[in-house]
Amino acid sequence: MKPSKKRTKAVSAGTERKRGEEALRQREAKLREALLAAIVESSDDAIIGKALDGTIVTWNRGAELLFGYRADEVIGKPVSLLAPPDRPDEVPRLLERIRRGERITHFETVRVHKGGRRIAVSLTLSPIKNPRGEVVGAAAIARDITQRRQAEEALRQSEEKYRSIVLNIPEVVWTADSRGRVVFISPNIEKVAGYTPEELYQGGLELFFQAIHPDDVQAIKETFEAAFRDQQPRDVECRGPHKEGRWIWLRVWAMGAYEKDGVQYLQGLLSDITERKRLEAALESAARLPQENPDPVMRLSQGRIIDFANPSAHDLLRIWGRNLGEEVPPEIAEPAIAALGSGARRQAEVTYGGRTYLANLCPVPAANYVNLYAQNITARKRAEEEQRESEERFRSLVENLTVGIYRTTPQGRILMANLTLVRMLGYENFEELAARNLEEQGFSPDYPRRAFREHIERDGEVKGLEAAWTRRDGSVVFLRESARVVRGESGNVLWYEGMVEDITERRRAEEERQRSLEQLRALAAQQQSVREEERKRLAREIHDQLGQALTAIKIDLSFLLRELPAGEKPPAKRTASILQLVDEAIRAVRRISTELRPGILDDLGLVATLEWAGEDFQARTGTRCRLDLPREDIAVDPERATAIFRILQETLTNVARHADASQVEVRLAKEDGDLTLEVHDNGKGIPEDKLSNGESLGILGMRERALLLGGEIIISGAPGQGTIVRVRIPEARRT
């Protein structure tokens, strides 16, 4: 039985409709593939497809820019050609993990450019599966993190440079010990995580570990243990709780381990990387699937007409007041059209609704459109502005200090100097100062740069070194300098940094004071010499003239009394009284003459004079005086003999007046060409404040007598232990 014509036509029409629908689906699939391929091709990141054996099968424009190879140079070749020779096992290990179906994210490593230079990259590898779920290949996204690595190194140097403003930097500075105690954490931890330093001091590291995301606890514990064990810098990224109850991403650096008093300590930084993590996740998502990208992604036909926008771009469109099919604002259209015309990527930084975006414009000239990838960089701009303000505050602080600040290379080249130091050395600006070399021109000949460098390299620092620097006009300025060595990671000397204070006026005042002191001492010495000569003259005249006159009076009086007739003689009692008065006058003349200048000193020498002085002291005071004197007289000039005698005389007078002693020991000797005198009593002692207050004119006079002859006097004592006076006078004045 044959089908009717009507039924045949209906079947034919249905077949044609199905064919049309299938063709439509195929065109849509090809369009989606073409769209995705175009986005991949115009991505900033290197996107590479490879088989399970490591053979490269796809290679986008981003990979060509990152590694320098054209697609026809690498497709069909092993991906290991990008790996450095010192990492031969890395690619096989990664491929093995892909075969197991693992997804690898943020794997930081090193790859080699076609030109041979090494590139720091972050890899994200995802397995490619067929409809049956079997892994048939891998997609790799490589991102150049050289700038980030450089930024990290710049951060390390910045931390060293601005260590004195730790409390102003955005990172949290911390120190912990091996017992789990938080020793120090900077106050901005409260800004990062909401916790106060006091809360962490009380809870210690256990509070920190208990609060860390369970998936990250093991990694951070291993990092801390490795840092304590190996004493090498470690870092780890983990999720920690904010006090408000939300998770935040943290990067923890364990940068320096040391031991003190048997306890190990670890120092480091903690940084909030929540925003960075969000951006990284957003960029990764954009590279995989623009529709799921949290950042705005658009396609601009002719560089200005919006013909595609992912959901994240709708907010931006709403701010612009634009819809699909309409033109973007001029500040986007102008660089986009320029990028399309030149075929080169452009960037534009724009601000909308209080948010700042970095618009990456990637042209596809063959299709006459531009892909726009917008990143919200508001937080980064705010951080940059905060850092700029912080640096400006530090720079203003340094420039307004009253002391000079500098940084130099070990060879003497000036790297940095504040305005105070520039003016201190007589220059108009830093450039003029930087043209000089400290080792060759900076120090006066009395203070060579070489000696300073040997000092600082030996000890690692210099504190309070007084040096003479040369100014621009050749004059000398005296500076008090403190400096330290700054070393790199390998221990090499990077530079010296230090601080100098102008002490020129102080030095001049000290020199003037010293000159005045020397003049006063010279005058005192002259007066002392004149006084001694006058005493000697008076003693001689009193002894020779007055003494002889009194003796003659006594003789004449005695003769006169004997010659008087018996009836005219005065009473015997009165006669005896007159003769006694004459004898007392003769003794007084002898005592005064001896006190002024003992004749024994000039006639019999120093040893005999000291022996007489000791015996006289014992006879007058009743205090026992033990003498330890040379058997033979010591040959010494009159000036030194007089000084020793006067110092002993003053010392014994002080003992009699203040010591309340029962015994005094006196020792005189000649040691190594020096004349030494030591007097030790067993009295109540002299307090330290009495020695240093300068109120005792007797002690001051004793010191000056010794100093005038180039000697020294040391007085020591303690309550209840007596006092010791030690005198040392050289044979000739020391220079």
Protein Blocks (a to p, Z undefined) as FASTA:
>chain_A
ZZdfklmmmmmmmmmmmmmmmmmmmmmmmmmmmmmmmmmmmpmbdcddddfkopafbdcf
klmmmnopafklmgopafklmpcfklmmlmmmmmmmmmnopacehiacddddfkopacdd
dddddddddfkopafbdcdddddfklmmmmmmmmmmmmmmmmmmmmmpmbdcddddfkop
afbdcfklmmmnopafklmmmnommlmmmmpcfklmmmmmmmmmmmmmnopacddddddd
dfkopacddddddfbdcdeehiacdddddddfklmmmmmmmmmmmmmommlpmbdcddde
hhlaccbdcfklmmmmmmnopaehiacdfklmmmmmmmmmnopacdddddeehiacdddd
dddfknopacdddddfklmmmmmmmmmmmmmmmmmmmmmpcbdcddddfkopafbdcfkl
mmmnopablklmmmpcfklmmpcfklcfklmmmmmmmnopaehiacddddfkopacdddd
dddddddfkopafbdcdddddfklmmmmmmmmmmmmmmmmmmmmmmmmmmmmmmmmmmmm
mmmmmmmmmmmmmmmmmmmmmmpcfklpccfklmmmmmmmmmmmmmmmmmmmmmmopfkl
mmnojklmmmmmmmmmmmmnopacdddddfbdcdddfklmmmmmmmmmmmmmmmmmmnop
abdcdddddeehiacdddddfbebjafklmmnopamklmmmmmmmmmnopacdddddehi
apaddddddfbdcZZ
